[in-house]
Amino acid sequence: METATYTTAKGRPREFCVDEALAQALRVFWSKGYEGASLTDLTDAMGITRPSLYAAFGNKEALFRKALDLYEREKLCYMAQALDAPTARGVAERLLRGALEMQASDCEPRGCLRVISSVACGVEAESIRDEVIARRKSSSDALIARFEKAEAAGELPEHMNAEALSGYLVALLQGLALQAGAGASFEELERLVETSLSVWPTK
């Protein structure tokens, strides 16, 4: 566990846990998006001063990228695991149920950090938006590659290709996140998952 040192207003050096501070920053970004999270919001949640934030993490943009790394590593770990499912339907089920489990958590913000931050539109946030879109494309490319294997194995209907099926699943996952962020109940989200799986086009 990494620690960093900061100086209080009275000049006394104190240590703080970098990992815990980053986890708190993630919650702020996840709740408010990149643009909506002010430096005051972040330092208050992290329990540190602005100079300490800059010293430990760099600027706000660098902090967000570190928070996004943490989000993908801990909150989206089910996505990489889902690609190992033996069938295209298995991939879809693992992704949808993994997303449902994450959105159902009472201890985390709802919605998707990558969806929230991809709609950032201010000049300051352009590089962040580009970063989020690039990461999302990387995930999408991995899903397309997995469905191409399913296509080669004859799992997909003749009228459908891997890219179209991937786009369909991504749209379902984004819709689930948006509805969760808008306050949908677990039961409503679960019905969405079950309905999606009932009409999934592969066996």
Secondary structure, 3 states (H helix, E strand, C coil): CCEEEEECCCCCEEEEEHHHHHHHHHHHHHHHHHHHCCHHHHHHHHCCCHHHHHHHHCCHHHHHHHHHHHHHHHHCHHHHHHCCCCCHHHHHHHHHHHHHHHHCCCCCCCCCHHHHHHCCCCHHHHHHHHHHHHHHHHHHHHHHHHHHHHHHCCCCCCCCCHHHHHHHHHHHHHHHHHHHHCCCCHHHHHHHHHHHHHCCCCC
